[in-house]
Amino acid sequence: MNTGILSSSLEVELLFGAEKQPLTYLQVVSLDTRLSVNQIPSGKVVLSAPGGTTVDLKALSRDAERCEPGTAVIIRIKSVSPEVVLFSGIVQQQSYRVQMGRSELTLRLRHPLQRLVATHRNQLFEKMSDKQVLQQLLQDHQIPQGSRMHGLSVVHPQMVQFDCSDWQFIKARLNANGVWLLPDANGGVSVIEPKLSSGTAQHTLYQSQSTAQAGKNEPLIEEACWQFSGMEQPGKLAVTAWDIKQQAMSQSTQGRPFSLGEEGLDPGRFSMPGQKQWLLASSLSLMPDESKALADSRYLALQVKGVQARFTLMGATAYQPGETLTLSGFGKHFNGKGIISSVQHKISRGNWRTIVTLGQDTLRNVDDTLLPTVSGLHVGVVEDYEEDPNSFNRLRVKVPAVGDKSLWARFSMPYASKDTGLCLYPEPGDEVVLGFFVEDPRYPVILGAMHNPENKAPFAPSKANNKKGLVLGKKDSKRQLLFDIEEGSLSLQYDKDCLNFKSGIELSASQDVALTSENIQVSASKNMTLKGKEKLEASTKVMSVTGNDSVKIKGKAIDLG
């Protein structure tokens, strides 16, 4: 069995597949693994045939098949006690190169979180917290979950994953909360709110001279680098959002500074002259606890850039992201406590180096969106009426691209004012056009509706385009206001009752017509005719009938009594 020995003192074992089988022919030339907060751990392994021998192509091919893409892989350090798992994941890519008789097989490895990248879907989560959503997605991909799932308590009425991978969705939600996702070497994950350990730090690094003086048995530091920046360190940071009920921007919510460092590693100690509060304003109607989480997260994004340090050590397996590291013996300006954000192991030709990083430049940006965005306009279908629990006059709308579940959507009207407006709400089943506030899929707005072969228009478009109108009704009952530009007519129709304007006015009704007012005057410049097919009555207290020339009264019988 080939254990992948790199030198007499360092022994690395690679195990592949569900049966955890080692390679029998190829040997490890070099390997590189990295664990970082809020990122998918990765690795690279370079393998080659034993030196000084003719390449056994059958044995090489057998090993290559054993570690083909999609195969589970575990990397263990056997030369330490107890044995330590350096990486667990999946072979993502395999490449083979032959040059001058030397064969080299390179494997690219990824943590099981990579399964979340290999997806692309839409889905709706209703009345769930970010923690519940994350747990469901991790469970979907069979990712082991640690005991720590902190800082994801905000419950969302509707959370939408739209047209993106599960990883893009989760990454955005992590960035909207002040949390770090901690992937581990065994293939699992935890979530923490980053803070220094309250007691003694898990690890201490000493400057080499002070280590020798104190007799400390700590890893030798081969290289140490610090970077301090106050360019993007706000005095304070706050978030404000649109409050629909109050019709005003909400009271600003302050972000809290995180305990990321002490003494020389405290990002809060760096300030630029004239620093002012950063105010992040959003047109979204965020809940108070969501605004608070966002303010904390954005503050964290800036703080983590303030102090960055990197230490290259002789190989060591004790360090993990999220743990607290103390620096000693480097002088007051450089000593202090910080939180590990990344651990990298590099092994080549028997040399093993561990790179421990504090802070990070690209964890997240202050202007990151809260979710993967939805751009452009989208199709929606109005669902059956439900009373809006928030009294925003929202409608339930199904977005076919998302699935069968429906969202609450606001309705945009051409005119909407206090107790007045043009209220033409769409009907269940209507096809509508949706936009999204700030391109956030949780906040749809109905911009209009469209006719289609199922819901046909009352009249079709034409080249002349003479007909305009408003037609309302259900089933056989119609109310319509129609304009015909070519005929020069206007008609107002209620079922069989109609008022027509065309070279005059014509009023027709299927039953009665009643005119009631304090005063009514009817005049005609020429003639006026009143007809009653059965009967014509005129009744009043005082009646006056006057004819300038004459008055004629005709009838078979005239009763003047």
Wavefront OBJ file of the C-alpha trace (Angstrom):
o trace
v 0.000 0.000 0.000
v 1.356 3.419 -0.958
v 0.842 5.884 1.904
v 2.121 8.882 -0.038
v 5.337 9.396 1.971
v 6.949 12.769 1.164
v 9.969 12.392 3.436
v 11.211 10.213 6.238
v 9.599 12.521 8.828
v 6.365 13.519 7.083
v 3.772 10.984 6.015
v 0.594 11.944 4.166
v -2.208 9.525 3.369
v -4.830 10.008 0.654
v -7.984 7.895 0.824
v -10.574 7.820 -1.966
v -14.172 6.720 -2.371
v -16.741 5.398 0.050
v -14.395 2.520 0.908
v -11.528 4.952 1.663
v -8.998 3.215 -0.544
v -5.434 4.546 -0.952
v -3.595 4.847 -4.234
v -1.292 1.894 -4.892
v 1.089 3.377 -7.437
v 1.151 7.193 -7.639
v 2.947 9.195 -4.963
v 2.329 12.680 -3.607
v 4.682 15.337 -4.977
v 2.937 18.315 -3.396
v -0.353 19.344 -1.880
v -2.038 22.601 -0.911
v -5.228 22.980 1.159
v -7.065 26.066 2.393
v -9.857 26.624 4.924
v -11.329 30.160 5.007
v -14.400 31.678 6.619
v -17.396 32.189 4.308
v -15.586 30.399 1.488
v -15.546 26.869 0.098
v -12.352 25.067 1.187
v -10.166 23.891 -1.664
v -7.130 21.738 -2.257
v -4.634 20.763 -4.908
v -2.658 17.527 -5.019
v 0.102 16.717 -7.517
v 0.880 13.021 -7.976
v 3.557 11.270 -10.025
v 4.905 7.824 -10.714
v 7.753 6.606 -8.508
v 11.038 8.118 -9.649
v 13.718 6.115 -11.358
v 11.335 3.562 -12.825
v 9.579 3.024 -16.118
v 6.011 4.282 -15.889
v 3.534 1.459 -15.356
v 0.643 2.757 -17.442
v -1.792 0.114 -16.210
v -1.090 0.912 -12.564
v -1.224 4.643 -13.272
v -4.548 4.292 -15.080
v -5.944 2.215 -12.206
v -5.010 4.924 -9.696
v -6.373 7.669 -11.967
v -9.698 5.850 -12.154
v -9.761 5.549 -8.369
v -9.475 9.346 -7.956
v -11.634 10.492 -10.855
v -13.838 13.633 -10.563
v -16.747 13.214 -8.145
v -14.867 10.819 -5.877
v -14.753 11.482 -2.143
v -11.264 12.177 -0.762
v -9.670 12.419 2.681
v -6.167 13.752 3.338
v -4.572 12.700 6.612
v -1.273 13.501 8.276
v -0.060 10.194 9.720
v 3.268 11.392 11.086
v 1.635 13.245 13.987
v -0.050 11.742 17.022
v -2.953 11.459 16.942
v -3.433 11.358 13.170
v -5.036 14.534 11.832
v -7.470 14.983 8.940
v -6.180 17.864 6.860
v -8.984 17.895 4.292
v -12.213 16.077 3.421
v -14.045 16.715 0.211
v -14.548 15.780 -3.399
v -12.269 15.524 -6.412
v -13.515 18.336 -8.626
v -11.040 18.136 -11.497
v -8.367 15.767 -12.698
v -5.652 16.607 -15.232
v -2.848 14.431 -16.614
v 0.388 15.581 -18.211
v 3.299 13.660 -19.712
v 6.554 15.516 -20.342
v 9.956 14.022 -21.153
v 8.860 10.639 -19.879
v 7.558 12.045 -16.581
v 3.879 11.521 -15.792
v 2.037 13.919 -13.519
v -1.572 13.688 -12.318
v -3.061 16.820 -10.709
v -6.223 16.768 -8.611
v -8.301 19.830 -7.732
v -10.301 19.246 -4.570
v -13.301 20.993 -3.048
v -15.135 20.788 0.269
v -18.602 19.105 0.158
v -20.017 22.669 0.139
v -19.167 22.539 -3.572
v -22.423 20.618 -4.024
v -24.239 23.877 -3.335
v -22.421 25.487 -6.271
v -23.499 22.723 -8.647
v -27.148 23.846 -8.462
v -29.295 26.496 -10.102
v -32.877 26.935 -8.991
v -35.692 29.122 -7.694
v -37.555 28.542 -4.456
v -39.617 30.320 -1.810
v -39.225 29.966 1.958
v -42.192 31.246 3.991
v -42.058 32.327 7.633
v -38.608 30.854 8.174
v -35.492 32.242 9.829
v -32.146 32.440 8.062
v -30.986 29.646 10.348
v -33.847 27.369 9.276
v -33.233 28.148 5.601
v -29.504 27.413 5.918
v -30.139 24.177 7.801
v -32.620 23.027 5.158
v -30.205 23.683 2.298
v -27.297 21.996 4.082
v -29.524 19.026 4.794
v -30.566 18.897 1.123
v -26.892 18.448 0.209
v -26.040 16.153 3.139
v -23.547 18.605 4.661
v -22.873 17.806 8.352
v -23.863 20.679 10.657
v -21.941 21.629 13.760
v -23.487 22.527 17.097
v -22.964 26.242 16.521
v -25.515 28.013 14.327
v -25.449 31.534 15.736
v -26.737 34.937 14.636
v -29.331 33.861 12.053
v -32.497 34.475 14.062
v -34.393 36.938 11.800
v -37.679 35.367 10.597
v -38.730 36.419 7.093
v -42.365 36.416 5.884
v -41.093 35.483 2.431
v -37.494 34.661 1.514
v -36.816 34.030 -2.178
v -33.989 32.279 -3.958
v -34.214 33.414 -7.564
v -32.211 32.161 -10.548
v -28.999 31.342 -8.679
v -27.068 28.510 -7.090
v -27.667 27.468 -3.488
v -24.171 28.728 -2.651
v -24.790 32.190 -4.128
v -28.005 32.382 -2.126
v -26.405 31.246 1.147
v -23.404 33.534 0.659
v -25.703 36.546 0.247
v -27.620 35.672 3.414
v -24.395 35.236 5.376
v -23.332 38.660 4.134
v -26.629 40.153 5.302
v -25.957 38.963 8.852
v -22.916 39.551 11.031
v -21.790 35.911 10.917
v -18.980 33.695 9.662
v -19.509 30.294 8.079
v -16.773 27.979 9.367
v -16.138 24.954 7.152
v -14.069 22.269 8.853
v -11.529 19.741 7.625
v -13.976 16.872 8.188
v -16.506 18.190 5.658
v -18.934 19.899 8.038
v -19.825 23.540 8.770
v -20.709 25.798 11.692
v -21.838 29.427 11.897
v -20.572 31.890 14.504
v -20.724 35.551 15.359
v -16.996 36.339 15.341
v -15.584 37.435 18.675
v -12.429 36.944 20.677
v -12.404 34.160 23.232
v -13.265 35.519 26.671
v -10.464 33.675 28.452
v -7.060 32.533 27.319
v -6.580 32.426 23.560
v -6.537 28.997 21.928
v -3.137 29.757 20.400
v -0.127 31.988 21.010
v 2.624 32.848 18.562
v 5.886 34.196 19.938
v 8.563 36.120 18.142
v 11.383 33.615 17.654
v 13.804 35.324 20.057
v 11.226 35.597 22.873
v 10.275 31.973 22.259
v 13.846 30.870 22.826
v 14.143 33.009 25.935
v 10.915 31.728 27.438
v 11.515 28.121 26.420
v 8.110 27.939 24.732
v 7.355 24.909 22.611
v 5.528 26.776 19.826
v 5.782 26.525 16.022
v 8.675 28.401 14.487
v 7.553 31.503 12.558
v 9.234 31.582 9.184
v 7.557 34.787 7.970
v 5.202 37.351 9.531
v 3.348 40.176 7.784
v 1.004 42.882 9.104
v -1.183 45.355 7.249
v -3.073 48.157 9.012
v -5.632 50.414 7.339
v -7.963 53.130 8.560
v -9.226 54.239 5.154
v -12.560 52.440 5.433
v -13.108 52.466 9.178
v -16.212 54.561 9.923
v -16.721 56.354 13.200
v -20.202 54.810 13.270
v -22.418 52.964 10.800
v -26.212 52.945 10.637
v -28.957 51.560 8.392
v -32.289 53.184 7.579
v -35.091 51.754 5.427
v -38.459 52.779 4.005
v -41.294 52.391 6.513
v -44.522 51.842 4.552
v -46.797 52.358 7.553
v -45.170 55.624 8.582
v -44.520 56.718 4.980
v -41.045 57.862 5.991
v -37.542 56.490 6.384
v -37.191 54.473 9.570
v -35.176 55.586 12.531
v -31.561 54.680 11.828
v -30.274 51.463 13.394
v -26.699 51.537 14.646
v -24.280 48.747 13.823
v -22.210 47.435 16.703
v -18.446 47.076 16.496
v -17.299 43.464 16.756
v -14.583 42.241 19.091
v -12.173 41.211 16.351
v -8.924 42.260 17.994
v -7.204 43.682 21.037
v -4.196 45.948 21.516
v -2.177 46.170 18.302
v -4.688 43.976 16.420
v -7.758 46.072 17.253
v -9.117 47.599 14.002
v -11.004 50.179 16.060
v -7.794 51.945 17.041
v -7.258 53.283 13.535
v -9.179 56.403 12.617
v -8.829 58.979 9.888
v -9.271 62.716 10.511
v -12.852 63.898 10.047
v -14.444 60.460 10.209
v -18.230 60.637 10.102
v -21.064 58.196 10.491
v -21.865 56.064 7.466
v -25.597 55.966 6.740
v -26.799 53.162 4.471
v -30.298 53.968 3.185
v -32.529 51.366 1.534
v -35.817 51.657 -0.342
v -36.743 48.199 0.936
v -39.185 47.984 3.839
v -36.844 46.080 6.148
v -37.963 44.825 9.536
v -36.178 46.398 12.547
v -34.276 43.219 13.429
v -33.278 42.803 9.789
v -31.951 46.373 9.682
v -29.989 45.656 12.842
v -28.457 42.494 11.391
v -27.558 44.378 8.220
v -25.932 47.251 10.118
v -23.869 44.788 12.159
v -22.856 42.870 9.060
v -21.729 45.939 7.140
v -19.747 47.173 10.142
v -18.070 43.765 10.363
v -17.217 43.902 6.645
v -15.250 47.093 7.212
v -13.654 46.068 10.482
v -12.268 42.825 9.129
v -10.279 44.816 6.546
v -8.740 47.108 9.152
v -6.119 44.687 10.467
v -4.720 41.870 8.363
v -1.822 39.642 9.316
v -0.297 36.493 7.868
v 2.099 34.069 9.557
v 3.979 31.265 7.842
v 4.808 28.518 10.340
v 6.548 25.205 10.296
v 3.803 22.627 9.703
v 1.123 22.622 12.398
v -2.395 21.178 12.507
v -3.726 22.887 15.650
v -5.064 26.069 14.010
v -8.673 26.454 12.820
v -10.663 29.426 11.430
v -12.691 31.216 14.105
v -10.185 30.559 16.886
v -8.376 33.297 18.822
v -4.660 33.852 18.307
v -2.362 35.889 20.574
v 0.868 37.481 19.331
v 3.649 38.088 21.825
v 7.151 39.471 21.707
v 6.719 41.558 18.545
v 6.417 44.909 20.310
v 3.406 46.882 21.505
v 2.367 48.018 18.018
v 2.169 44.434 16.697
v 1.233 42.372 19.757
v -2.356 41.525 20.641
v -5.259 39.169 20.022
v -7.006 38.445 16.743
v -9.386 35.917 15.157
v -8.105 33.406 12.616
v -9.937 33.782 9.296
v -7.958 31.352 7.131
v -5.591 28.385 7.488
v -3.548 27.055 4.565
v -1.277 24.013 4.440
v 1.399 23.692 1.752
v 3.481 20.523 1.499
v 6.138 20.007 -1.149
v 9.158 17.670 -1.241
v 8.927 16.990 2.458
v 8.593 20.646 3.468
v 5.392 21.490 5.313
v 4.295 25.040 5.904
v 1.127 26.302 7.598
v -0.090 29.828 6.801
v -2.383 31.384 9.417
v -4.278 34.554 8.449
v -6.060 37.190 10.535
v -8.548 39.506 8.825
v -9.419 39.343 5.163
v -9.800 41.836 2.375
v -12.607 40.202 0.402
v -15.013 38.721 2.957
v -17.785 41.038 1.787
v -18.369 44.565 0.559
v -20.447 47.221 2.264
v -22.643 47.591 -0.838
v -23.356 43.880 -1.360
v -26.987 43.044 -2.112
v -29.046 41.172 0.476
v -29.900 38.466 -2.069
v -28.840 37.524 -5.593
v -30.688 40.122 -7.628
v -33.570 39.694 -10.048
v -33.239 42.068 -12.984
v -35.723 43.082 -15.652
v -39.453 42.388 -15.701
v -41.072 39.048 -14.936
v -44.379 37.264 -15.438
v -46.766 36.757 -12.550
v -50.233 35.232 -12.185
v -52.694 36.673 -9.672
v -53.900 34.169 -7.081
v -57.213 34.058 -5.189
v -57.772 36.990 -2.870
v -56.339 36.902 0.642
v -56.528 39.722 3.148
v -53.145 41.417 3.502
v -52.006 40.936 7.131
v -49.995 44.169 6.891
v -52.864 46.210 5.352
v -50.668 47.306 2.413
v -53.340 46.311 -0.156
v -50.985 43.645 -1.473
v -52.133 40.774 -3.684
v -51.009 37.179 -3.767
v -49.091 36.536 -6.967
v -47.562 33.341 -8.247
v -44.275 33.762 -10.081
v -44.179 30.754 -12.433
v -40.381 30.861 -12.578
v -40.219 30.417 -8.788
v -42.783 27.609 -8.522
v -46.284 26.996 -7.268
v -45.999 29.068 -4.091
v -47.182 32.680 -4.178
v -45.686 35.960 -2.999
v -47.215 39.104 -1.560
v -46.901 41.856 -4.173
v -47.739 45.539 -3.980
v -49.848 47.039 -6.769
v -48.751 50.144 -8.650
v -51.610 52.433 -9.754
v -51.490 55.390 -12.168
v -53.119 57.494 -9.445
v -53.093 56.652 -5.738
v -53.808 59.316 -3.126
v -55.582 59.496 0.226
v -59.086 58.032 -0.147
v -58.857 58.617 -3.902
v -57.248 56.805 -6.772
v -57.724 54.706 -9.860
v -58.505 51.323 -8.324
v -58.421 48.674 -11.032
v -57.167 45.572 -9.217
v -56.505 42.540 -11.438
v -58.596 39.387 -11.179
v -57.437 35.926 -10.060
v -55.771 34.196 -13.003
v -54.706 37.437 -14.683
v -51.222 37.534 -16.193
v -49.362 40.507 -14.733
v -46.003 42.232 -15.172
v -43.758 42.231 -12.104
v -40.858 44.455 -11.174
v -38.859 44.236 -7.947
v -37.832 46.994 -5.568
v -34.017 47.303 -5.515
v -33.989 44.088 -7.610
v -34.768 42.113 -4.440
v -36.985 39.070 -5.219
v -38.793 39.411 -1.862
v -40.350 42.737 -2.876
v -42.372 42.372 -6.102
v -44.638 45.104 -7.419
v -47.364 44.649 -10.049
v -46.717 47.150 -12.827
v -49.538 46.145 -15.152
v -51.486 43.270 -16.681
v -51.515 41.606 -20.104
v -54.133 39.984 -22.279
v -53.347 36.579 -23.698
v -55.047 33.733 -25.598
v -56.693 32.626 -22.334
v -57.793 36.108 -21.223
v -58.595 37.815 -24.514
v -58.921 41.573 -24.969
v -62.449 43.009 -25.464
v -61.279 44.218 -28.855
v -58.076 43.419 -30.704
v -55.527 45.980 -31.885
v -55.885 47.130 -35.487
v -53.922 49.097 -38.025
v -56.295 52.058 -37.726
v -56.250 51.806 -33.931
v -59.519 53.729 -33.679
v -61.108 51.974 -30.732
v -60.210 52.920 -27.166
v -62.033 52.094 -24.004
v -62.482 50.697 -20.542
v -64.406 47.433 -20.232
v -65.271 45.997 -16.819
v -67.402 43.050 -15.867
v -67.655 39.402 -15.014
v -69.189 36.654 -17.120
v -72.110 38.112 -19.111
v -72.330 41.402 -17.178
v -70.468 44.264 -18.902
v -69.765 47.877 -18.005
v -67.834 49.745 -20.630
v -66.754 53.167 -21.760
v -65.846 53.067 -25.453
v -64.398 55.655 -27.809
v -64.413 55.258 -31.585
v -62.209 57.896 -33.137
v -63.187 57.038 -36.700
v -66.940 57.306 -35.991
v -66.452 60.181 -33.584
v -68.554 58.413 -30.980
v -68.497 57.727 -27.258
v -70.692 55.195 -25.518
v -71.250 54.380 -21.878
v -72.886 51.008 -21.409
v -74.127 49.146 -18.328
v -75.438 45.749 -19.405
v -78.382 46.715 -21.717
v -78.516 50.362 -20.638
v -76.507 52.682 -22.871
v -75.692 56.353 -23.290
v -74.354 57.159 -26.777
v -72.710 60.353 -28.017
v -72.605 60.575 -31.803
v -73.954 63.605 -33.652
v -76.202 63.945 -30.622
v -76.995 62.065 -27.430
v -79.004 58.878 -27.214
v -80.036 57.283 -23.930
v -81.557 53.825 -23.946
v -82.533 51.672 -20.982
v -84.038 48.222 -20.666
v -86.324 49.377 -17.817
v -86.805 52.774 -16.140
v -85.010 56.111 -16.488
v -85.406 58.491 -13.546
v -84.148 62.079 -13.338
v -84.187 63.671 -9.890
v -82.883 67.115 -9.033
v -83.844 70.390 -7.360
v -84.254 72.049 -10.787
v -84.300 70.445 -14.230
v -84.364 72.423 -17.439
v -84.766 70.840 -20.843
v -84.573 73.112 -23.880
v -84.259 72.649 -27.627
v -83.344 75.327 -30.139
v -85.861 73.864 -32.611
v -88.169 70.992 -31.789
v -88.797 68.795 -28.739
v -90.886 65.627 -28.756
v -92.099 63.697 -25.704
v -93.713 60.307 -26.398
v -95.100 57.628 -24.161
v -96.241 54.510 -25.977
v -98.726 53.632 -23.244
v -99.047 56.758 -21.133
v -97.567 60.228 -20.570
v -98.155 61.972 -17.246
v -97.214 65.390 -15.929
v -98.048 66.250 -12.322
v -97.190 69.275 -10.161
v -98.782 71.793 -7.782
v -98.736 74.589 -10.346
v -98.417 74.023 -14.079
v -98.024 76.646 -16.755
v -98.198 75.811 -20.464
v -97.504 78.739 -22.757
v -97.370 78.933 -26.547
v -96.197 82.169 -28.114
v -98.369 81.572 -31.166
v -100.814 78.860 -30.189
v -101.462 75.833 -27.952
v -103.089 72.710 -29.428
v -104.537 69.864 -27.390
v -105.850 66.812 -29.280
v -107.316 63.533 -28.136
v -110.304 61.251 -28.473
v -111.327 62.408 -25.066
v -110.117 65.487 -23.239
v -110.899 65.867 -19.568
v -110.184 69.376 -18.252
v -112.205 68.716 -15.110
l 1 2 3 4 5 6 7 8 9 10 11 12 13 14 15 16 17 18 19 20 21 22 23 24 25 26 27 28 29 30 31 32 33 34 35 36 37 38 39 40 41 42 43 44 45 46 47 48 49 50 51 52 53 54 55 56 57 58 59 60 61 62 63 64 65 66 67 68 69 70 71 72 73 74 75 76 77 78 79 80 81 82 83 84 85 86 87 88 89 90 91 92 93 94 95 96 97 98 99 100 101 102 103 104 105 106 107 108 109 110 111 112 113 114 115 116 117 118 119 120 121 122 123 124 125 126 127 128 129 130 131 132 133 134 135 136 137 138 139 140 141 142 143 144 145 146 147 148 149 150 151 152 153 154 155 156 157 158 159 160 161 162 163 164 165 166 167 168 169 170 171 172 173 174 175 176 177 178 179 180 181 182 183 184 185 186 187 188 189 190 191 192 193 194 195 196 197 198 199 200 201 202 203 204 205 206 207 208 209 210 211 212 213 214 215 216 217 218 219 220 221 222 223 224 225 226 227 228 229 230 231 232 233 234 235 236 237 238 239 240 241 242 243 244 245 246 247 248 249 250 251 252 253 254 255 256 257 258 259 260 261 262 263 264 265 266 267 268 269 270 271 272 273 274 275 276 277 278 279 280 281 282 283 284 285 286 287 288 289 290 291 292 293 294 295 296 297 298 299 300 301 302 303 304 305 306 307 308 309 310 311 312 313 314 315 316 317 318 319 320 321 322 323 324 325 326 327 328 329 330 331 332 333 334 335 336 337 338 339 340 341 342 343 344 345 346 347 348 349 350 351 352 353 354 355 356 357 358 359 360 361 362 363 364 365 366 367 368 369 370 371 372 373 374 375 376 377 378 379 380 381 382 383 384 385 386 387 388 389 390 391 392 393 394 395 396 397 398 399 400 401 402 403 404 405 406 407 408 409 410 411 412 413 414 415 416 417 418 419 420 421 422 423 424 425 426 427 428 429 430 431 432 433 434 435 436 437 438 439 440 441 442 443 444 445 446 447 448 449 450 451 452 453 454 455 456 457 458 459 460 461 462 463 464 465 466 467 468 469 470 471 472 473 474 475 476 477 478 479 480 481 482 483 484 485 486 487 488 489 490 491 492 493 494 495 496 497 498 499 500 501 502 503 504 505 506 507 508 509 510 511 512 513 514 515 516 517 518 519 520 521 522 523 524 525 526 527 528 529 530 531 532 533 534 535 536 537 538 539 540 541 542 543 544 545 546 547 548 549 550 551 552 553 554 555 556 557 558 559 560 561
